[in-house]
Amino acid sequence: MPRIPAIKTPTAGIILAAGESRRFGAPKQLFRLAGRFLIEWVLTAALDSNLDHVLLVLGFEHERIRRSLASSTTHPKCEILVNPDYHDGQSTSLQSGIQRIRNEFPSVMFLLGDQPLVDADLINLLLDRYKKSEKPICIPTHVGARGNPTLFASSFYPAILKLAGDTGARDLITNHPHQVLAVEIPDAWVFLDIDCPQDVEPITRLLETKYGSRFNG
């Protein structure tokens, strides 16, 4: 008898955007990139996707960021959560998000707030492949290189709640290779993030190439 996959839907998206942007030198969440705040690129992609709920996790300068994003967070499936322990590393933001959604959503997608090239199409591709698979973890890959966003079933929530430091959930993926669905994507540049000012120019050029006449540079 074929194995029946565990319930995987509905799926919440958790956007990790609580960091202090030390390498950038200012709150990069509010850096203006092509007419939008940096954080708005992934927020818009998540809200336009098939994710059932979108949780934006803030921390550093959260009041300022929340005020600046007021018009972008009125979507009915958008929720803001403040992580008071953001200074203890990214794992605390994952855990804050999991604590909020664990009783309502049997799966979660983690998105990084500084990857403006991630779009709704990529999110939907991962969601579709994940829901059709029996694997509890799903990641995008390009020629063997892993990227984000990542998906986890609720069976991994307890392990996520035990993470520490600033490594996120990478070790869970590394330590459970047989439980990972790798979805090959054609363009590695969607994995690019903005960590420092030098990252802005090349990503801006890629956004121009990607969106063409729709690009608001």
Stockholm file with secondary structure:
# STOCKHOLM 1.0

chainA/1-217         MPRIPAIKTPTAGIILAAGESRRFGAPKQLFRLAGRFLIEWVLTAALDSNLDHVLLVLGFEHERIRRSLASSTTHPKCEILVNPDYHDGQSTSLQSGIQRIRNEFPSVMFLLGDQPLVDADLINLLLDRYKKSEKPICIPTHVGARGNPTLFASSFYPAILKLAGDTGARDLITNHPHQVLAVEIPDAWVFLDIDCPQDVEPITRLLETKYGSRFNG
#=GR chainA/1-217 SS CCCCCCCCCSEEEEEEECCCCTTTTSCGGGCEETTEEHHHHHHHHHHHSSCSEEEEEECTTHHHHHHHTGGGSCSTTEEEEECTTGGGCHHHHHHHHHHHHTTTCSEEEEEETTCTTCCHHHHHHHHHHHHTSSCSEEEEEETTEECSCEEEEGGGHHHHTTCCTTCTTHHHHHHCGGGEEEEECSCGGGGCCCCSGGGHHHHHHHHHHHHGGGCCC
#=GC SS_cons         CCCCCCCCCSEEEEEEECCCCTTTTSCGGGCEETTEEHHHHHHHHHHHSSCSEEEEEECTTHHHHHHHTGGGSCSTTEEEEECTTGGGCHHHHHHHHHHHHTTTCSEEEEEETTCTTCCHHHHHHHHHHHHTSSCSEEEEEETTEECSCEEEEGGGHHHHTTCCTTCTTHHHHHHCGGGEEEEECSCGGGGCCCCSGGGHHHHHHHHHHHHGGGCCC
//
